[in-house]
């Protein structure tokens, strides 16, 4: 478990440690780790092998984990959690129209993401099946500072959240273009807040260029961000701003208005 969960277990009488441990087990499975052994899960979660084994047994019994020999994988029942989030918050009704418009206009992927800890979590995304490069999927998570979506969420989010992010000792650097130090990132976030949008060129991965703007709730608080991304070999920051910013802002305003009238939620 994380140090935060460990601390809550000691101070919060209502905190259920067993649930936190089970969720930690579920969260280690991703594209890079589709199948894991008990010892690998123990190492990735920080749980003892005995505790990890009990969590895996329980999750297997209820259908969230499948076991084949020594290997464990997510089971199909895990899809009910993702579907429940999307359906309960009416994600498709809330953002689908705008994402489709952006994809049809620019022929590039478009996504909506929220901040989850120190990462952006994609809650909706659309790309053409013929897109020449892989795009993010719902549930994809990336380090916030390496994405245009994350920069928007950090720049327009609460000051204490931004301070906590910038106080981290290490920033992941997926490429040599990533803003991976406080000296680089702090002034960049100030610029984002001033100009109202963020651009990322080759920071998350080489070849990826994107521009993002904030989505706000009824109180005017930034709760999510929407982007349009393309191939950096054909896109500069100036080109993205000139061609896509106005439509992106219009789409964000439409989604924000829908949220304000109770048309769904992204949080």
N, C-alpha and C positions, 0 to 999 in steps of 0.2 A: 504494500500500500504506500501511498504518498505520505510525506511528512505531515501534510495538512490533515489527512485522514487519521494518522496516528495521534495528532494533537487533539482532534475532535473526539476521538475515542476516550481520551483521558478527561476532557473538560465538559463534554456535552452528554448529559444523562440520557437524552433521547436518541443519541447516535447509535445505529445498529452496525457494529463492526463486521458482522458476517455478510451483510448485504454489500458493504463497501468492498470487501474482499472478493465477492463473487463478481461484482462489476469490474473490478481491476482485472480479473481473469478474462472476462469477455473482451475487454478493450485491448488486450495484447494482440488479438488476431487482426490482421490487415493484409493488404496486398503483398507486403514483404514477408509476412508470417501467416500464410494460409493454413498451415498445419504445424503443430508443435508437440513436443514430448512433455511429460510431466516436469522433467528437470529444466527444460527450456522455459516453461511457464513460470516455474519457481524463480528462476534467475531474472526473468523480465519483470515480474511483479514484486519481487522482494519478499514473497511469502515463503515460509518454510515448505519443504516438500510435503509434509503431512497435511498442512493447512491447504495447500494448493490441491492435493489429492481429494480432500473432502469437498472443496468447492467444485472441482471437476465432476465428482460423482453426483452431487446434487444437480448441477446444471445438465448433466447427461440424462438423469432420470426425468427431468421436466422438459427436455427436448431442445435446450438452447445450445448444447454441445453434442457432437457425435464422436465416437471413438472407434478407430480401426487399428487393432493391434496396439502399439505404443503411441500412436499418433492421435491427436485431438484436433477437431475442426469445429467451426460454428455449424450449428444445425439450422434447418429451415425455419424453425419457430422464431429465430431471432428477427426474421422479417416482420413479425407482428409488431415489434417495438417501433421499427422505422415507419411502418405504415400507420401505426397509431398516432405518431407525432405529426406526420404529414396530413392525415385526415382530420385530426382534432383541431389543428391550426389552420386548416383550409389553405395549405400552401399553394396548391395548383391554382385555385381561384384567385389567390392574392397576387401572385407574381407571374403566373404562366403566360398571360397575354403579353406582358411587356418583354419577357425573355424571348418569346417567339418573334415579336416585332424586331428586336435587336438582331436576332440571328438571321431573319429574312432580309434585313436591310444591309448588314455588313458581311453576311456569309461566314461569320466566325462565332465561336462559342460565347455564351453569356451565362452568368451565374449570380446567385444571391448567397451571401454568407453572413454568419454571425460570429462574434468573438466567444470562444470557449476557453477560458484560462488564457494561456499564452499562444493559442493557435486560432486560426480561422476555421470554422466548420461550415462546409457547403450544405445548405438546406434545399437548394433548387438549382438545377443547371440544365441547359439545353445546348446541343450541338447537332449539326447536320450529320447524318450517318456517313456521308462521304468526306467528313473533315479529314484533312491530311495528317493531322497529329492528334494523339490522344488528349482528351479533355478530362477535367475533374468530374467526379461523380458525386451524387448525394452521399454525404457522410465523409467525403475526403477532408483531410485536415492538413494544414500547412503552417509553418511558423509565420506569425502575423506580419512581422517586419519585412518579409521577403515578397509580399504580395500587395497589389494596389488595394484590394479589399481590406486587408489587415491594416494598412497605413491609414485608411479612412476611419476605420473603427477605433484605432488608437488616437488619432488626431482629434476626433470629435467626441470621444468617450470621456468619462469622468477623469479629472486631473489625477486622482489617487491611483486609478488603474494605470494611467500612462506612466506615472512615477514608479510604480511597482515594476512595470515592464522594463523601463530604462535602468532600473537598479539591478537587473540580472547580471551575473558575472560573465556569462558567455552568451553570445548570439550565434545561432546556427548560420552558416554561410554556404548555401547550396551552390553558388557560383562566385567568381571573383568580382562580380558586379553588385553583389548583395551589400546593402548598407548594414554592416555587421558590427559597428561600434557605436557607443553613445554619441561620440563626436560627430558621426555621420547621420545617425538616425534622429537625434533630438531636433536639429534645425530643419531636417526634412519634414518632420511632423508639424512644425510651426508653419512651414510653407503650405502644406496640405490644408491646414486649418484656414489659412489666409485666402487661398485660391479656390477652395471648395471642392477639390478633387485630388486624386492621387494617380500617379502613373508608375508603372514598374516595367523596366526594359531589361530582359536577360537576368533578372535578380532571383527569380524562383527556379528558372531553368533556362539554358541557352535556347534562343529561338522563341521565347514567350514574351509578348508585349501586351500590357493591359492597362485600361483606365477604369477607375471606379469612383462612385459618388455615394453619399450617405442616403439611407432611408430612415425616416423619422416616425415616431409615434405621435399620438394626439397631443402630447405635451411638448413636442418639438425636440425630444431627446433622440439621438442617433442610436438605433437598435440593430441595424443591419447595413449592408452595403451591396450595391449591384455593380457588375462590371461588364465590359466587353473586351474580349481578348483576341489577339491575332498573332501572326508570325512576325517576329522582330526584324527579320530580313526585309520586310516590306513596310514596316511601321516605325516612325520616329515619334517622340513625344509630341512634337508640334503637329504631326499629321493626325495622331489620335485625338488631340484636343480639337483641332479644326473640323474633323469629320464626324466625331462621335459624341463630344461632350454635351452638346445641346439636347440631342435625342436621349442620351443617358439621363440627364437631369429631368427631362420631361417624364421619362418612365419612372424615375424615383419619386417624383411628385405624385404621379398617379397611384403608385403603390402606397405611399404615405397617406394619401387621402382615403384610400380604401381601408387602411388600418384605423384611421381616425373615426370612420363611420361604422366600425365593428365588423369589417369584412374579413377578418382573419387576424392571425398573430404570427410573429416570427420569433417570439421569445417564450 
